[in-house]
Amino acid sequence: MPQPEGRELELIRGRREELRRCYLRPAAQRPPTTVRGIHHLALICKDTEETIRFYQEFLGFPLVELVENRDYAGSSHFFFDIGNHNLLGFFDFPGHDHPPFTETIGGVQHLAISISAEQFDAAKNKLEQVGMDYLGPDRGAADSMYFRDPNGIGLELCREDLGVFNGVPLLD
């Protein structure tokens, strides 16, 4: 997809600044959040076992539950521990058509997961050992690597603490 240039890019950047001025409040002026956090992110997979092998065996996210989904007989609903009481969930719906992944409105562009520098280096080595394609950390985001899971879901492993973006703390 071609990136915007010239006047179009100027207009986009100007609009972003208008939105920042209108809605972005200094930390001391922000109201407290009304939620406790994300219970789980629920994504669809095409193959339960392949997804378990990738997330548990390759990435090291422990599988913590595997059950039939409450409202679809024969389906699987399973969860991985991704730290700090956060769960990554998947559904497998037998019989459903699963078209190839595409970035679209309402879709997941990528899931960014905070890891330590040591875990980052180990993951990079693992990706290289198995010949898995990834982008970064050489593409301007020195603390991130981007790749896709077996379902086409974009993943980012980043060496930033939770609540920090580009080295700037966004949360207290």
C-alpha positions in Angstrom: 0.0 0.0 0.0 1.5 3.4 -1.0 2.2 5.7 1.9 0.8 9.3 1.8 3.1 12.0 0.6 3.2 15.8 0.1 0.1 17.7 0.8 -1.9 14.6 1.7 0.7 13.8 4.4 0.7 17.3 5.7 -3.1 17.2 6.1 -3.0 13.9 7.9 -0.3 15.2 10.3 -2.3 18.4 10.9 -5.4 16.4 11.7 -3.5 14.3 14.2 -2.3 17.4 16.0 -5.8 18.8 16.1 -6.9 15.5 17.8 -4.0 15.6 20.2 -4.9 19.2 21.2 -8.6 18.4 21.6 -8.5 15.0 23.4 -5.0 14.3 24.9 -4.9 15.5 28.5 -1.8 15.8 30.7 -1.6 12.8 33.1 -2.6 14.9 36.1 -5.8 16.0 34.3 -6.9 12.5 33.1 -9.8 10.8 34.8 -9.1 7.4 36.3 -9.9 4.5 34.0 -13.2 2.8 34.5 -11.9 -0.8 34.0 -9.5 -3.2 35.7 -7.8 -4.3 32.5 -8.1 -6.8 29.7 -9.4 -10.1 30.9 -8.5 -11.8 27.6 -8.0 -11.1 24.0 -10.0 -13.6 21.9 -8.7 -14.5 18.5 -9.7 -17.1 15.9 -7.3 -19.8 14.9 -7.5 -22.4 12.1 -5.8 -25.2 14.0 -5.9 -25.7 17.7 -2.8 -27.9 18.0 -0.7 -25.8 15.6 -1.6 -22.7 17.6 -0.8 -24.4 21.0 2.6 -25.6 19.6 3.4 -22.1 18.4 2.5 -20.2 21.5 3.5 -22.7 24.2 6.4 -24.6 22.7 7.9 -21.9 20.4 7.1 -18.6 22.3 6.9 -20.1 25.8 3.4 -18.9 26.8 1.9 -21.6 29.1 -1.4 -23.0 28.1 -3.7 -22.6 31.1 -7.1 -23.9 29.8 -8.6 -25.8 26.9 -12.4 -26.2 26.9 -15.4 -26.4 24.5 -16.8 -22.9 23.8 -20.0 -22.2 25.7 -22.1 -21.4 22.7 -20.7 -23.5 19.8 -20.7 -27.3 20.1 -17.4 -28.9 19.1 -15.4 -25.7 19.2 -12.4 -25.1 21.3 -11.7 -22.1 23.5 -8.2 -22.0 25.0 -6.0 -19.6 26.9 -2.3 -18.8 27.3 -0.7 -16.9 30.2 1.0 -13.8 28.8 1.9 -12.3 32.2 0.5 -9.9 34.8 -2.8 -11.8 34.9 -3.4 -11.3 31.2 -4.7 -14.0 29.0 -4.4 -14.6 25.3 -7.4 -16.6 24.1 -8.2 -18.5 20.9 -11.3 -20.0 19.4 -11.3 -22.9 16.9 -14.7 -23.3 15.1 -14.7 -26.6 13.2 -16.5 -26.3 9.9 -16.0 -22.6 9.5 -14.3 -21.2 6.5 -11.1 -19.4 7.4 -9.9 -17.1 4.6 -6.3 -15.9 4.6 -5.5 -13.2 7.1 -6.0 -9.6 5.8 -5.6 -6.3 7.5 -9.0 -4.6 7.5 -11.2 -2.4 9.6 -12.0 -4.1 12.8 -9.1 -6.6 12.4 -6.1 -7.0 14.6 -3.1 -5.3 13.1 -0.7 -6.7 15.7 -0.5 -7.7 19.3 2.5 -6.1 21.1 4.0 -8.1 23.9 6.5 -6.7 26.4 9.5 -8.9 27.1 12.9 -8.4 28.7 16.1 -7.7 26.8 17.2 -11.3 27.5 13.9 -12.8 26.2 14.2 -10.5 23.2 17.6 -11.8 22.2 16.5 -15.4 22.8 13.4 -14.9 20.6 15.4 -13.3 17.9 17.8 -16.3 17.9 14.9 -18.7 17.9 13.3 -17.0 14.9 16.6 -17.1 13.0 17.2 -20.7 13.9 13.9 -21.9 12.4 14.2 -19.5 9.4 11.0 -17.5 10.4 10.7 -14.2 8.6 10.5 -11.1 10.9 11.0 -7.4 10.7 13.2 -5.4 13.0 14.9 -4.4 15.1 16.6 -2.8 12.1 13.6 -1.0 10.6 13.5 2.1 12.8 12.0 0.4 15.9 15.2 -0.8 17.5 13.3 -2.4 20.4 10.8 -4.4 18.4 10.5 -7.5 16.2 7.4 -8.2 14.1 6.3 -11.5 12.7 3.1 -13.6 12.1 1.8 -16.6 14.0 0.5 -19.7 12.0 -2.9 -17.9 11.7 -1.5 -14.8 10.1 -1.9 -12.7 13.3 0.7 -10.0 13.6 2.9 -10.2 16.8 5.4 -7.6 18.1 7.9 -8.5 20.7 9.1 -5.3 22.3 11.8 -4.5 24.9 9.7 -1.8 26.5 8.1 -1.9 29.9 4.4 -2.0 30.1 2.8 1.4 29.9 5.8 2.9 28.0 5.9 3.9 24.3 9.0 5.0 22.5 10.7 5.4 25.8 8.0 7.7 27.2 5.9 6.5 30.2 2.2 6.9 29.2 0.8 5.7 32.5 1.6 6.4 36.1 
